[in-house]
Amino acid sequence: MKEELARVESVRLEIEDHGILTCWVNLHKESGLHQAFGGYSLDGYDKKQKRRVGTAGGLDWILRLLQTFGVSKLEDISGKTCYALYDEDSQLIK
């Protein structure tokens, strides 16, 4: 696993243009490059209710993000330092 030091520039919890709830963490890496991670669907479509609803997996992802950075609010993640972790053959942040 490769690692690169980075600073969190911003965190966005949003409903993207297809109506899917997602979260992005934008990093400024030590190399000077910018990269984001996240973008997972934090909700799902419920056919009975005919709308998108929250999921346990989506809530768990948010909780683990807060715990990883040791904060109680998403906006407090901005400015924190972390390592972006990569597989040896990939530039996608794990």
N, C-alpha and C positions, 0 to 999 in steps of 0.2 A: 504494500500500500504506500503510495506517495502522499506527501502532505505539503501544503503551502500556506504560510501565514496570511491571514486576511482580516480586514475590518468590515463589520456590517455597516453598510451605508443606509439601508432602509429595509423595512418589512411591510409587505402589502397583503392584507387579507381582503379578498374581493370576489365579486361575482363577475366572471369573465364574460366575453361577448356571446358565448353559447349558453349562458345561464348557470354555469358550473361554479360552485364555491371552491376557491383555490387560495393558496398562500405562496408567496415568493419571498425569499431572503436574498437581497442584493449585496454582493461582496465586492470590495476593492482589494485585490490580492497584492501581496508584496512585490510581485513582478510588475505591477502597474496596470495590469489588466482588470477588467470588471467582468464578473460572472454571477449568475443567480442560480439558486437551487430551490426545489419545491415544484410547484405547478401540478401537484397531485389533486385529483378530485376528492374533495373532503365531504361530499354529499352524494346522494344517489337519487334516481328517479323512482317514485312510488306510483305504480300503475293504479292502485285503488284511489289514492288521493289526487292523482293526475297532476303531480307537482314534485319538485325536488325537495328532499328532506335530508336532514343531517344524519351522519352515520357514526357509529362507535369508533370506527377506524379513523375517521377524519378528526374527531375530538381527541383521540389518543395521539395523533400526529401533532396537534397543537399543544397538548399538555407536555409531550416529550420535548418539543421545541423550547417551551418556556423553562422546563427543568434543565435542559442542556445548557442554556445561557444563564440559569440561576436568577430568573426574573419572574415577576407576577403579572406583568403587562407586556403585550407584544411590542408596543412602542419603545419599551426600555431595552430591547435587543439592539437597536441602532447604536452604533459606536462601540459595541463590544468586539473584542478580538477573538478569533477562532482559527482553527486549521481547516482548510478545505482538503478533504481526503479523496483520493482517486485510486482506482485500480491501476496497475502498472501500464496497461495497454489502452487507457481511456482518459479523456479529459472531462468526463461527466463527474460531478461532485456526488459522492456517496452520502 
